Amino acid sequence: MSDHDGDRVAITALTELRAALAAHGIALPSLDLHLPSYAASGTRPPLISLGNCNPATAQRIADALAGR
């Protein structure tokens, strides 16, 4: 996998995660690519930084994952 392919995989995953969370009324303001891993060269895709959230958002994520 080239760096470019890894970037594309990470960006696609980030976009799909953001959309899936939004479908449940959840927004993580700091959801983004992890810049140090994005800037690093290598064959792995960059990491996705989920960031911090308040307890209410964490509970909404847990409920969505549990199908509640």
C-alpha positions in Angstrom: 0.0 0.0 0.0 1.5 3.4 -1.0 1.3 6.4 1.3 -1.3 7.9 -1.0 -3.5 4.7 -0.8 -3.1 4.8 3.0 -4.1 8.4 3.1 -7.2 7.6 1.0 -8.2 4.7 3.3 -7.9 7.0 6.3 -9.8 9.9 4.8 -12.6 7.5 3.6 -12.9 5.9 7.1 -12.9 9.4 8.7 -15.7 10.6 6.3 -17.8 7.5 6.9 -17.4 7.6 10.7 -18.3 11.3 10.8 -21.4 10.6 8.7 -22.4 7.5 10.8 -22.1 9.5 14.0 -24.1 12.4 12.5 -26.9 10.0 11.5 -27.2 9.4 15.3 -27.0 13.1 16.1 -23.5 12.8 17.4 -20.7 15.3 16.6 -17.1 14.9 17.8 -15.6 18.4 17.1 -12.0 17.1 17.3 -12.6 14.1 15.0 -9.9 14.3 12.4 -6.7 12.8 11.0 -4.0 12.4 13.6 -1.6 15.0 12.1 1.7 13.4 13.3 0.9 10.1 11.8 -0.5 11.8 8.6 2.7 13.7 8.2 5.0 10.7 8.8 6.1 8.6 5.9 5.5 4.9 5.8 3.2 2.3 4.4 0.5 2.4 7.2 -2.5 4.6 6.9 -2.5 7.6 9.3 -4.4 7.3 12.5 -7.8 8.9 13.1 -8.0 11.0 16.2 -11.4 10.6 17.9 -10.6 13.3 20.5 -12.4 14.1 23.7 -16.1 14.3 24.3 -18.4 15.0 27.2 -20.2 12.3 29.2 -23.5 12.9 27.3 -21.8 12.4 24.0 -20.0 9.3 25.2 -23.4 7.9 26.4 -25.0 8.6 23.0 -22.2 6.8 21.2 -22.6 3.8 23.6 -26.3 3.8 23.0 -25.9 3.9 19.2 -23.4 1.1 19.3 -25.7 -1.0 21.5 -28.7 -0.3 19.1 -30.6 1.7 21.7 
